[in-house]
Amino acid sequence: MLQNFFMLCSGADRDLLEDCSQGEKTKYVGIGATVFFTAVMAFIASAYALFTVFDSIYPALLFGLVWSLLIFNLDRFIVSTIKKRDRFWDEFLQATPRIILAVIIAIVISKPLEIKIFEKEINTVLLKEKNAMELANKKEISTYFKTDLDKNKAQIAILKTDILSKEKEVNDLYSTYITEAEGTAGTKKLGKGPVYSEKRQKHDAALQDLALLKTANETKIADLEKQAATFQSDMDKKVNETQPIIEGFDGLMARINALDKLPWLPSFFIMLLFLAIETSPIIAKLLSPKGEYDLKQEELETALKATLTQNKYQRELLVKTSATMHDIVYADIAQDKKLYDLQRKNAEELLELQSNGFLEKQKRTL
């Protein structure tokens, strides 16, 4: 049963192969098995590739099955259409387009499996890229909010500076009236005289202004700090919103690009392996000598071609003979006097009817 299945995979005529030797059957069983296992590898590769895209196993398995059936049918067609010739180069020329197609299929099949084989190395590359993207993203978002934050900080600094300036003024006035009372500055008279009272009143007035300024500026500072907190919250929210996009940067294209950043030699040899697997049925068919199956197939084809050529010649001869006979028959009929008179009479009647019809049309136009 397994032998019959692999014969089916090889694309060979099983009825014709049944009459061949066991060695010939084994050759085509091997070709069919190669075609089958190539399709299995195509299923694994395409299913994994689609799983990295959809993150769901069912669409991946469905597409993998369809893709493997397509590859199976294509490989089977390629192998079954290569006919053995008398010269190797004629066979190679016939198989060249199929070899090119096999190379393309091998590259398509190998790439997803390379991604799976080098998954850890690719994850390392993607991690570095994600970290760089996170830093760049935070820097970009910070730059976007920097103007508002800087303006907010500048306004807070101005308000605090006003308070400090007023406090310094109050402290200076305090020092002035205290030294006046002590007699160490100003009038240098010990005691609380009129000058002391005047300086004390200036200090008290400045102290009241300081209290009012503190209250007003602290309210403004609180509002500005609340606004700064809002800016910071918006910035953090923006970073959190973009973070899942960066974390999701591990799709098929990202992994292919990451694979290209790894050393090319291991990936190249894996591709060569799949290229050898994909082209092996074609190479086996080219390198194998013309066998019993090929001879019987050639015999059937030549016999069919001879039959078709003979049938075509007979049909052409039949048409030619029939045409010659009809020419002779109609030539004899043309000499018959009765048929000539009958044809003349009918023609005269037809001309008369045409003439009368034309006359009637002319009368109606007048």
C-alpha positions as CSV (number, residue, x, y, z in Angstrom):
1,M,0.0,0.0,0.0
2,L,2.8,2.4,0.9
3,Q,4.6,1.5,-2.3
4,N,1.5,2.3,-4.4
5,F,1.1,5.6,-2.5
6,F,4.7,6.7,-3.3
7,M,4.2,5.5,-6.9
8,L,1.2,7.9,-7.0
9,C,3.4,10.7,-5.6
10,S,6.0,10.1,-8.3
11,G,3.4,10.9,-11.1
12,A,4.3,7.7,-13.0
13,D,1.7,5.7,-14.9
14,R,1.0,2.9,-12.4
15,D,-0.5,0.6,-15.0
16,L,2.6,0.9,-17.1
17,L,4.9,0.6,-14.0
18,E,3.1,-2.6,-12.9
19,D,4.7,-4.5,-15.8
20,C,8.2,-3.2,-15.0
21,S,10.9,-4.9,-12.9
22,Q,11.1,-4.4,-9.1
23,G,14.2,-2.2,-9.5
24,E,12.3,0.2,-11.7
25,K,9.4,0.3,-9.2
26,T,11.9,1.0,-6.4
27,K,13.3,3.9,-8.4
28,Y,10.0,5.6,-8.8
29,V,9.0,4.8,-5.2
30,G,12.1,6.7,-4.1
31,I,11.2,9.7,-6.3
32,G,7.6,9.7,-5.0
33,A,8.8,9.5,-1.4
34,T,11.1,12.6,-2.0
35,V,8.1,14.5,-3.5
36,F,5.9,13.5,-0.5
37,F,8.5,14.5,2.2
38,T,9.2,17.8,0.4
39,A,5.5,18.5,0.8
40,V,5.6,17.6,4.5
41,M,8.5,20.1,5.0
42,A,6.5,22.7,3.1
43,F,3.6,22.1,5.5
44,I,5.8,22.6,8.6
45,A,7.5,25.7,7.2
46,S,4.3,27.5,6.0
47,A,2.4,26.6,9.1
48,Y,5.1,28.1,11.3
49,A,5.4,31.2,9.1
50,L,1.6,31.8,9.3
51,F,1.6,31.1,13.1
52,T,4.1,34.0,13.6
53,V,1.7,36.2,11.6
54,F,-1.7,35.3,13.1
55,D,-0.6,33.9,16.5
56,S,-3.4,31.3,16.0
57,I,-2.8,27.6,15.3
58,Y,-5.9,26.9,13.2
59,P,-5.4,29.4,10.4
60,A,-1.7,28.4,10.3
61,L,-2.6,24.7,10.0
62,L,-5.2,25.3,7.3
63,F,-2.9,27.5,5.2
64,G,0.0,25.0,5.8
65,L,-2.1,22.2,4.5
66,V,-3.2,24.2,1.4
67,W,0.4,25.2,0.7
68,S,1.8,21.7,1.1
69,L,-0.8,20.3,-1.3
70,L,0.2,23.0,-3.8
71,I,3.9,22.1,-3.5
72,F,3.1,18.4,-3.7
73,N,1.0,18.8,-6.8
74,L,3.7,21.1,-8.4
75,D,6.6,18.8,-7.6
76,R,4.6,15.8,-8.9
77,F,3.9,17.7,-12.1
78,I,7.5,18.7,-12.5
79,V,8.8,15.2,-12.1
80,S,6.2,13.5,-14.2
81,T,6.7,15.9,-17.2
82,I,10.5,15.3,-17.5
83,K,10.9,12.8,-20.3
84,K,14.1,10.8,-20.8
85,R,16.0,11.8,-24.0
86,D,18.8,10.3,-26.0
87,R,21.1,13.1,-24.9
88,F,21.6,14.4,-21.3
89,W,21.8,18.1,-22.4
90,D,18.4,17.8,-24.1
91,E,17.0,16.5,-20.8
92,F,18.8,19.3,-18.8
93,L,17.5,22.0,-21.1
94,Q,14.0,20.6,-20.7
95,A,14.3,20.6,-16.9
96,T,16.0,24.0,-16.6
97,P,12.7,26.0,-16.0
98,R,11.6,23.3,-13.5
99,I,14.9,23.6,-11.7
100,I,14.6,27.4,-11.4
101,L,11.1,26.9,-10.1
102,A,12.4,24.3,-7.6
103,V,15.0,26.8,-6.4
104,I,12.3,29.4,-5.7
105,I,10.2,26.9,-3.8
106,A,13.3,25.8,-1.8
107,I,14.0,29.4,-0.7
108,V,10.3,29.9,0.2
109,I,10.3,26.7,2.3
110,S,13.6,27.2,4.0
111,K,13.2,30.7,5.2
112,P,10.5,30.1,7.9
113,L,12.4,27.0,9.2
114,E,15.6,29.1,9.4
115,I,13.6,31.6,11.5
116,K,12.6,28.7,13.8
117,I,16.1,27.2,14.0
118,F,17.7,30.5,14.9
119,E,14.8,31.7,17.1
120,K,16.9,32.4,20.2
121,E,19.5,34.4,18.2
122,I,16.7,36.3,16.4
123,N,15.0,37.0,19.8
124,T,18.3,38.6,21.0
125,V,18.4,40.8,17.9
126,L,14.8,41.8,18.3
127,L,15.3,42.6,22.0
128,K,18.1,45.0,21.2
129,E,15.9,46.6,18.5
130,K,13.0,46.9,20.9
131,N,15.2,48.5,23.6
132,A,16.5,51.0,21.0
133,M,12.9,51.7,19.8
134,E,11.7,52.2,23.4
135,L,14.5,54.7,24.1
136,A,13.8,56.5,20.8
137,N,10.1,56.5,21.5
138,K,10.5,58.0,25.0
139,K,12.9,60.6,23.7
140,E,10.4,61.6,21.0
141,I,7.5,61.8,23.4
142,S,9.6,63.8,25.9
143,T,10.6,66.2,23.1
144,Y,6.9,66.6,22.2
145,F,6.0,67.6,25.8
146,K,9.3,69.4,26.6
147,T,8.1,72.8,25.5
148,D,5.1,72.8,27.8
149,L,7.0,71.3,30.7
150,D,9.8,73.8,30.3
151,K,7.4,76.7,30.1
152,N,5.6,75.4,33.2
153,K,8.9,75.0,35.2
154,A,9.9,78.5,34.1
155,Q,6.7,80.0,35.4
156,I,7.0,78.2,38.7
157,A,10.6,79.4,39.0
158,I,9.6,83.0,38.4
159,L,6.9,82.8,41.1
160,K,9.3,81.3,43.6
161,T,11.9,83.9,42.7
162,D,9.4,86.7,43.4
163,I,8.7,85.2,46.9
164,L,12.4,84.9,47.6
165,S,13.0,88.5,46.5
166,K,10.2,89.8,48.7
167,E,11.5,87.7,51.6
168,K,14.9,89.2,51.1
169,E,13.4,92.7,51.1
170,V,11.5,92.0,54.3
171,N,14.6,90.6,56.0
172,D,16.6,93.7,54.9
173,L,13.9,96.0,56.4
174,Y,13.9,94.0,59.6
175,S,17.6,94.3,59.9
176,T,17.3,98.0,59.2
177,Y,14.9,98.8,62.0
178,I,16.6,96.4,64.5
179,T,20.0,98.1,63.9
180,E,18.3,101.5,64.2
181,A,16.9,100.5,67.6
182,E,20.3,99.2,68.7
183,G,22.0,102.3,67.5
184,T,24.5,100.4,65.4
185,A,23.3,101.9,62.1
186,G,21.1,104.7,60.7
187,T,21.0,107.6,63.2
188,K,23.1,105.5,65.6
189,K,20.9,106.6,68.5
190,L,20.0,103.9,70.9
191,G,16.3,103.5,71.4
192,K,13.0,103.4,69.5
193,G,12.7,106.9,68.1
194,P,10.7,108.3,65.1
195,V,13.1,106.9,62.6
196,Y,12.8,103.5,64.2
197,S,9.0,103.7,64.0
198,E,9.1,104.7,60.3
199,K,11.4,101.8,59.4
200,R,9.3,99.5,61.5
201,Q,6.2,100.5,59.6
202,K,7.9,99.9,56.2
203,H,8.9,96.5,57.4
204,D,5.4,95.6,58.6
205,A,3.9,96.8,55.3
206,A,6.4,94.7,53.4
207,L,5.7,91.8,55.6
208,Q,2.0,92.0,54.8
209,D,2.8,92.3,51.1
210,L,5.0,89.2,51.5
211,A,2.1,87.3,53.1
212,L,-0.2,88.3,50.3
213,L,2.4,87.5,47.6
214,K,3.1,84.1,49.2
215,T,-0.6,83.2,49.2
216,A,-1.2,84.3,45.6
217,N,2.0,82.7,44.3
218,E,1.6,79.5,46.2
219,T,-1.9,79.1,44.7
220,K,-0.4,79.7,41.2
221,I,2.4,77.4,41.9
222,A,0.0,74.7,43.1
223,D,-2.0,75.1,39.8
224,L,1.2,75.0,37.7
225,E,2.4,71.9,39.6
226,K,-1.0,70.3,39.0
227,Q,-0.7,71.2,35.3
228,A,2.9,69.8,35.3
229,A,1.6,66.6,36.8
230,T,-1.1,66.4,34.1
231,F,1.6,66.8,31.4
232,Q,3.7,64.1,33.0
233,S,0.6,61.8,33.2
234,D,-0.1,62.5,29.6
235,M,3.5,61.7,28.7
236,D,3.4,58.4,30.7
237,K,0.1,57.5,29.1
238,K,1.5,58.1,25.6
239,V,4.5,55.9,26.4
240,N,2.2,53.2,27.8
241,E,0.0,53.4,24.7
242,T,2.9,53.0,22.3
243,Q,4.6,50.3,24.4
244,P,2.4,47.4,23.1
245,I,3.2,48.4,19.5
246,I,6.9,48.1,20.3
247,E,6.4,44.8,22.2
248,G,4.5,43.4,19.2
249,F,7.5,44.1,17.0
250,D,8.2,40.4,16.4
251,G,6.2,39.6,13.2
252,L,7.4,37.6,10.2
253,M,9.0,40.6,8.4
254,A,10.8,41.7,11.6
255,R,12.2,38.2,12.1
256,I,13.3,37.9,8.5
257,N,15.2,41.3,8.9
258,A,16.6,40.1,12.2
259,L,17.8,36.8,10.5
260,D,19.6,38.9,7.8
261,K,21.6,40.6,10.6
262,L,22.9,37.3,11.8
263,P,26.0,35.6,10.1
264,W,24.9,34.5,6.6
265,L,26.9,31.2,6.4
266,P,24.6,28.9,8.7
267,S,21.5,30.3,7.0
268,F,23.1,29.7,3.6
269,F,23.8,26.0,4.3
270,I,20.3,25.4,5.6
271,M,18.9,26.9,2.4
272,L,21.3,24.6,0.4
273,L,19.9,21.7,2.3
274,F,16.3,22.5,1.4
275,L,17.5,23.2,-2.2
276,A,19.0,19.8,-2.4
277,I,15.7,18.2,-1.0
278,E,13.5,20.2,-3.4
279,T,15.6,19.5,-6.5
280,S,16.5,15.9,-5.6
281,P,13.5,14.3,-7.5
282,I,14.5,16.3,-10.6
283,I,18.2,15.5,-10.2
284,A,17.4,11.9,-9.6
285,K,15.3,11.8,-12.8
286,L,18.0,13.5,-14.8
287,L,20.8,11.3,-13.5
288,S,19.0,8.0,-13.8
289,P,19.6,6.1,-17.0
290,K,16.7,5.4,-19.4
291,G,15.0,2.4,-17.8
292,E,12.3,-0.1,-18.7
293,Y,9.5,2.3,-17.8
294,D,11.0,5.0,-20.0
295,L,11.3,2.6,-22.9
296,K,7.7,1.4,-22.6
297,Q,6.5,5.0,-22.2
298,E,8.4,6.0,-25.3
299,E,7.0,3.0,-27.2
300,L,3.5,4.0,-26.3
301,E,4.1,7.6,-27.3
302,T,5.7,6.7,-30.6
303,A,2.9,4.2,-31.4
304,L,0.3,6.9,-30.6
305,K,2.2,9.5,-32.6
306,A,2.4,7.1,-35.6
307,T,-1.4,6.3,-35.3
308,L,-2.3,9.9,-35.2
309,T,0.0,10.8,-38.1
310,Q,-1.6,8.0,-40.2
311,N,-5.2,9.0,-39.2
312,K,-4.4,12.6,-40.1
313,Y,-3.0,11.6,-43.5
314,Q,-6.1,9.4,-44.2
315,R,-8.5,12.3,-43.3
316,E,-6.6,14.6,-45.6
317,L,-6.7,12.0,-48.4
318,L,-10.4,11.4,-47.8
319,V,-11.2,15.2,-48.0
320,K,-9.1,15.5,-51.2
321,T,-10.7,12.5,-52.9
322,S,-14.2,13.6,-51.9
323,A,-13.6,17.1,-53.3
324,T,-12.3,15.6,-56.6
325,M,-15.4,13.4,-56.9
326,H,-17.8,16.3,-56.2
327,D,-16.0,18.4,-58.8
328,I,-16.6,15.6,-61.4
329,V,-20.3,15.1,-60.4
330,Y,-21.1,18.8,-60.5
331,A,-19.4,19.2,-63.9
332,D,-21.6,16.4,-65.3
333,I,-24.7,18.0,-63.8
334,A,-23.8,21.4,-65.4
335,Q,-24.0,19.7,-68.9
336,D,-27.6,18.6,-68.3
337,K,-30.0,20.5,-70.7
338,K,-33.2,20.0,-68.6
339,L,-31.5,21.4,-65.4
340,Y,-30.2,24.3,-67.5
341,D,-33.7,25.2,-68.8
342,L,-35.3,24.8,-65.3
343,Q,-32.6,27.1,-63.8
344,R,-33.1,29.7,-66.6
345,K,-36.9,29.7,-66.1
346,N,-36.5,30.2,-62.3
347,A,-34.0,33.1,-62.9
348,E,-36.4,34.8,-65.3
349,E,-39.3,34.6,-62.7
350,L,-37.0,36.0,-60.0
351,L,-35.9,38.9,-62.1
352,E,-39.5,39.7,-63.1
353,L,-40.6,39.8,-59.4
354,Q,-37.6,42.0,-58.5
355,S,-38.4,44.5,-61.3
356,N,-42.1,44.7,-60.3
357,G,-41.2,45.2,-56.6
358,F,-38.8,48.1,-57.6
359,L,-41.5,49.7,-59.7
360,E,-44.0,49.6,-56.8
361,K,-41.4,51.3,-54.5
362,Q,-40.8,54.1,-57.0
363,K,-44.6,54.8,-57.3
364,R,-45.0,55.1,-53.5
365,T,-42.2,57.8,-53.4
366,L,-44.0,60.0,-55.9
